[in-house]
């Protein structure tokens, strides 16, 4: 029997998957540049935008990512990310045809260099995913 909290959590998870499931993506690589902008509107609403360029471990090119946070009164937080750090980014690809279609909106970022996550999660999932990917390549 599921509790009310579990039901709500499942409902939101399902709604999120339905809306963004096909656009969910992840990338891993080395940070090329980090630019963090903070805006303060009358000291009431505080906005933080982080633009991070990543050179993926696999393939050529550069991946543009961004993280946006808004908070009332309190300062939004972001983890320490510097040039040269190894990171894994989980996020949502931009919609085709829109202005930011090439930018990945960060939902979570794991800094492997400093061993910090924006939102804590189970790192065993990464290991499992990597093992599966390696097995797929081996075939």
SVG drawing of the C-alpha trace seen along z (x, -y; Angstrom):
<svg xmlns="http://www.w3.org/2000/svg" viewBox="-2 -47 44 56">
<polyline fill="none" stroke="black" stroke-width="0.4" points="0.0,0.0 1.4,-3.3 1.3,-6.3 0.0,-9.7 3.6,-11.1 4.6,-8.2 1.6,-8.6 2.3,-12.3 5.9,-11.7 5.1,-9.0 2.5,-11.3 5.1,-14.1 7.8,-11.7 5.4,-10.3 4.3,-13.7 7.9,-14.8 8.8,-11.7 5.9,-12.2 6.8,-15.9 10.6,-15.6 11.4,-11.8 12.4,-11.9 14.6,-15.0 16.4,-13.7 20.1,-13.4 23.4,-13.2 27.0,-14.1 30.3,-13.6 33.6,-15.4 36.0,-18.1 34.9,-21.6 36.3,-24.2 34.7,-27.3 32.3,-28.4 30.4,-31.7 28.1,-32.4 25.8,-35.4 23.9,-36.5 21.0,-39.0 19.3,-40.5 15.8,-42.1 15.1,-44.5 16.7,-42.0 13.5,-39.9 14.1,-37.6 17.6,-36.3 18.5,-34.6 21.6,-32.5 22.5,-31.4 25.5,-29.2 26.8,-28.6 29.2,-25.7 31.0,-24.5 32.0,-20.9 34.4,-18.9 32.9,-15.4 35.0,-12.3 33.5,-10.7 33.2,-12.4 34.2,-15.8 32.8,-19.2 31.7,-21.1 28.5,-20.8 26.8,-24.0 24.9,-23.6 23.1,-26.0 21.6,-26.0 19.0,-28.5 17.8,-28.9 15.5,-31.5 15.0,-32.0 13.1,-34.4 15.4,-36.3 18.0,-33.6 20.9,-33.3 20.6,-30.3 23.4,-27.9 25.5,-26.1 28.4,-23.6 32.0,-24.6 32.9,-23.9 36.2,-25.0 38.0,-24.7 39.6,-21.3 37.2,-19.5 35.6,-16.3 31.8,-16.4 28.7,-14.4 25.7,-16.5 22.2,-15.2 19.7,-17.5 17.1,-18.2 18.0,-19.0 16.6,-22.2 13.6,-21.9 14.3,-21.7 13.7,-24.9 13.8,-27.1 16.6,-29.6 18.3,-27.5 17.9,-24.2 21.7,-23.4 21.8,-24.1 21.3,-21.4 19.4,-22.7 21.1,-21.1 18.9,-19.2 21.8,-17.8 25.6,-18.0 28.1,-15.7 31.7,-17.1 33.9,-14.0 37.0,-16.0 35.6,-17.5 33.2,-14.5 30.2,-16.9 26.7,-16.8 24.3,-19.6 21.5,-17.3 22.7,-14.1 22.1,-10.9 23.2,-7.2 26.5,-7.0 26.1,-3.2 23.6,-4.0 26.4,-5.6 28.6,-2.6 25.8,-0.3 25.1,-2.5 28.8,-2.6 29.2,1.2 26.1,1.7 27.5,-0.8 30.9,1.0 29.1,4.4 27.1,3.0 30.3,1.8 32.0,5.1 29.3,6.9"/>
</svg>
